[in-house]
Amino acid sequence: MRQIYNKYDKKLIAALPREVFEGKIVVVLNDGEAERAVSFLLSQDILGIDTETRPSFRPGQQHKVALLQVSTTDVCFLFRLNSLGLSPAVRRLLEDTTTPKIGLSLKDDLMMLHRLGDFTPGNFIDLQDHVSEIGVEDMSLQKLYANFFGKKISKREQLSNWEADILSDKQKLYAATDAWACIRLFGELQSLKSTNNFNLVKVIDDVQTDNTEKR
């Protein structure tokens, strides 16, 4: 039986094996590429989604969202919004009501995307709204992934320059992994909810113990 923690000890994450997306990564730079990418993505059963914004190190300064990453189970498209903006294809993707788009803290992502233009959000599912259904209190991607899969998602590139002329391979892999991981987490969450085949371990004062709640 699986062991899941209500809160995962962050100090344990560094020792875990690293998880990375192993599929194909496609950078989308113009309207034509965006149209083709969106048509492909909306033919899929499920998508993972995330955004990246250039960090600001000055009080009061805030950059616009620079990257929208949308992944299937084996290919991830990186839409460079600092070049594309909210193009018709990107708006079509965001307003689609059919294909579920899985993300984390989507309220923040959608708020940043709205700064590029108006759109009506379509079929989005925020993992943060559902993990509590099995007793998990963590809300970060890194902790959830460690908890569900025993692997580490590196956040090393999070504060890199997402408006750079050319994204580095490390940036592309980081962005793709975050979006793809949302699909994996959603699938695992659905499986745990349907089978109930897990023990929930209650963590007290952020220290993992063996105080197990039988399911």
C-alpha positions as CSV (number, residue, x, y, z in Angstrom):
1,M,0.0,0.0,0.0
2,R,1.3,3.5,-0.9
3,Q,2.4,5.9,1.8
4,I,1.4,9.5,1.2
5,Y,2.2,12.4,3.6
6,N,-0.2,15.2,4.4
7,K,2.9,17.5,4.3
8,Y,6.2,16.5,2.8
9,D,9.5,17.5,4.6
10,K,11.3,19.9,2.2
11,K,14.7,18.9,3.7
12,L,14.3,15.4,2.2
13,I,13.8,16.6,-1.4
14,A,17.5,17.3,-2.1
15,A,18.4,13.6,-1.7
16,L,15.8,12.4,-4.1
17,P,16.6,11.3,-7.7
18,R,15.9,14.1,-10.2
19,E,12.9,14.0,-12.5
20,V,13.0,15.5,-16.0
21,F,10.8,15.6,-19.0
22,E,12.2,13.2,-21.6
23,G,9.9,14.0,-24.5
24,K,10.2,16.5,-27.4
25,I,10.4,20.2,-26.7
26,V,9.2,22.7,-29.4
27,V,9.8,26.4,-29.1
28,V,6.9,28.5,-30.7
29,L,8.1,31.9,-32.0
30,N,5.5,33.1,-34.5
31,D,1.8,33.0,-35.4
32,G,2.1,30.2,-38.0
33,E,3.9,28.0,-35.6
34,A,1.4,28.8,-32.8
35,E,-1.6,27.9,-35.1
36,R,-0.1,24.5,-35.8
37,A,0.9,23.9,-32.2
38,V,-2.6,24.8,-30.9
39,S,-4.4,22.6,-33.4
40,F,-2.3,19.7,-32.4
41,L,-2.6,20.4,-28.6
42,L,-6.4,20.7,-28.8
43,S,-6.6,17.2,-30.5
44,Q,-5.2,15.7,-27.3
45,D,-7.0,14.2,-24.3
46,I,-5.3,16.2,-21.6
47,L,-2.7,18.9,-21.3
48,G,-0.3,20.2,-18.6
49,I,0.2,24.0,-18.5
50,D,2.4,26.5,-16.7
51,T,3.9,30.0,-17.3
52,E,7.2,31.7,-16.7
53,T,7.9,35.4,-16.0
54,R,11.2,37.2,-15.9
55,P,12.0,37.8,-12.3
56,S,12.2,41.3,-10.9
57,F,14.8,42.3,-8.4
58,R,13.6,45.9,-7.9
59,P,10.7,46.9,-5.6
60,G,7.6,47.8,-7.6
61,Q,8.9,46.4,-10.9
62,Q,6.9,43.6,-12.5
63,H,7.5,42.0,-15.9
64,K,4.8,40.6,-18.2
65,V,4.6,36.8,-18.6
66,A,7.2,35.7,-21.1
67,L,6.5,32.0,-21.6
68,L,3.5,29.7,-21.8
69,Q,4.4,26.0,-21.7
70,V,1.8,23.4,-22.7
71,S,2.6,19.7,-22.6
72,T,1.1,16.4,-23.6
73,T,2.6,13.2,-22.2
74,D,5.4,13.2,-24.7
75,V,5.8,16.7,-26.4
76,C,5.8,20.2,-24.9
77,F,5.4,23.4,-26.7
78,L,7.0,26.6,-25.4
79,F,5.1,29.7,-26.5
80,R,7.3,32.7,-26.3
81,L,4.7,35.2,-25.3
82,N,7.2,38.1,-25.1
83,S,7.3,37.8,-28.9
84,L,3.8,36.3,-29.7
85,G,1.7,38.2,-27.2
86,L,-1.8,37.0,-26.8
87,S,-2.1,35.8,-30.5
88,P,-5.3,34.5,-31.9
89,A,-4.0,30.9,-31.6
90,V,-2.9,31.4,-28.0
91,R,-6.3,32.9,-27.2
92,R,-8.0,29.9,-28.8
93,L,-6.0,27.6,-26.7
94,L,-6.8,29.4,-23.5
95,E,-10.5,29.7,-24.3
96,D,-11.0,26.1,-25.3
97,T,-13.7,24.4,-23.2
98,T,-13.1,20.8,-24.3
99,T,-9.5,19.7,-23.6
100,P,-8.7,19.8,-19.8
101,K,-5.6,21.8,-19.0
102,I,-4.0,20.8,-15.7
103,G,-1.9,23.3,-13.7
104,L,-0.9,24.5,-10.3
105,S,-1.8,27.9,-8.8
106,L,-3.7,28.7,-12.1
107,K,-5.2,31.8,-10.6
108,D,-1.8,33.5,-10.7
109,D,-1.0,32.2,-14.2
110,L,-4.3,33.4,-15.6
111,M,-4.0,36.7,-13.9
112,M,-0.6,37.2,-15.6
113,L,-1.9,36.1,-18.9
114,H,-4.8,38.5,-18.7
115,R,-2.3,41.3,-18.6
116,L,-1.5,40.5,-22.2
117,G,-5.2,40.8,-23.3
118,D,-8.8,39.8,-22.6
119,F,-9.9,36.2,-22.9
120,T,-12.4,33.9,-21.2
121,P,-10.7,31.0,-19.5
122,G,-11.8,27.6,-20.8
123,N,-11.4,24.1,-19.3
124,F,-8.7,24.5,-16.6
125,I,-8.2,22.2,-13.6
126,D,-6.0,23.4,-10.7
127,L,-4.3,20.7,-8.7
128,Q,-4.4,22.8,-5.6
129,D,-8.2,22.6,-5.6
130,H,-8.1,18.8,-5.5
131,V,-5.1,17.4,-3.5
132,S,-6.9,18.2,-0.2
133,E,-9.5,15.6,-1.1
134,I,-7.1,12.9,-0.1
135,G,-5.7,14.8,2.9
136,V,-2.6,16.4,1.3
137,E,-1.9,19.9,2.4
138,D,1.1,20.8,0.3
139,M,0.5,23.2,-2.6
140,S,3.9,23.4,-4.3
141,L,4.8,21.4,-7.4
142,Q,8.1,20.3,-5.9
143,K,6.6,19.0,-2.7
144,L,3.6,17.3,-4.4
145,Y,5.9,15.5,-6.9
146,A,8.2,14.3,-4.2
147,N,5.3,13.1,-2.1
148,F,3.5,11.2,-5.0
149,F,6.6,9.9,-6.9
150,G,9.6,10.1,-4.6
151,K,11.5,12.3,-7.1
152,K,12.8,15.8,-7.2
153,I,11.9,18.5,-9.6
154,S,14.7,21.1,-9.7
155,K,13.8,24.7,-9.4
156,R,17.2,26.0,-10.3
157,E,16.2,27.8,-13.5
158,Q,13.1,29.5,-12.0
159,L,14.8,32.9,-11.5
160,S,16.5,32.9,-14.9
161,N,15.8,35.4,-17.6
162,W,12.7,34.2,-19.5
163,E,12.9,37.1,-21.9
164,A,16.4,36.1,-23.2
165,D,16.7,36.1,-27.0
166,I,17.4,32.4,-27.0
167,L,16.3,30.1,-24.1
168,S,19.0,27.8,-22.9
169,D,18.6,24.0,-22.9
170,K,18.3,24.1,-19.1
171,Q,15.5,26.7,-19.3
172,K,13.6,24.7,-21.9
173,L,13.9,21.5,-19.9
174,Y,12.8,23.2,-16.7
175,A,9.8,24.7,-18.3
176,A,8.7,21.5,-20.1
177,T,9.2,19.4,-16.9
178,D,6.9,21.7,-14.9
179,A,4.0,21.5,-17.4
180,W,4.4,17.8,-18.0
181,A,4.6,17.1,-14.2
182,C,1.1,18.5,-13.8
183,I,-0.3,15.7,-16.1
184,R,1.5,13.1,-14.1
185,L,0.3,14.5,-10.8
186,F,-3.3,14.7,-11.9
187,G,-3.2,11.1,-13.1
188,E,-1.7,9.9,-9.9
189,L,-4.2,11.9,-7.8
190,Q,-7.1,10.4,-9.8
191,S,-5.7,6.9,-9.2
192,L,-5.3,7.4,-5.5
193,K,-8.8,8.8,-5.1
194,S,-10.4,5.9,-7.1
195,T,-8.5,3.0,-5.5
196,N,-8.0,4.4,-2.0
197,N,-4.9,2.2,-1.9
198,F,-2.7,4.4,0.3
199,N,-2.0,5.3,3.9
200,L,-2.0,9.0,4.8
201,V,0.9,9.7,7.2
202,K,0.2,12.7,9.4
203,V,3.2,15.0,9.7
204,I,3.5,17.1,12.9
205,D,5.6,20.2,12.9
206,D,6.9,19.5,9.4
207,V,8.8,16.4,10.6
208,Q,7.7,13.2,8.9
209,T,6.8,10.5,11.4
210,D,5.1,7.1,11.3
211,N,1.8,8.4,12.6
212,T,-0.2,6.6,9.9
213,E,-3.9,7.1,9.3
214,K,-5.3,3.9,7.8
215,R,-7.5,4.2,4.8
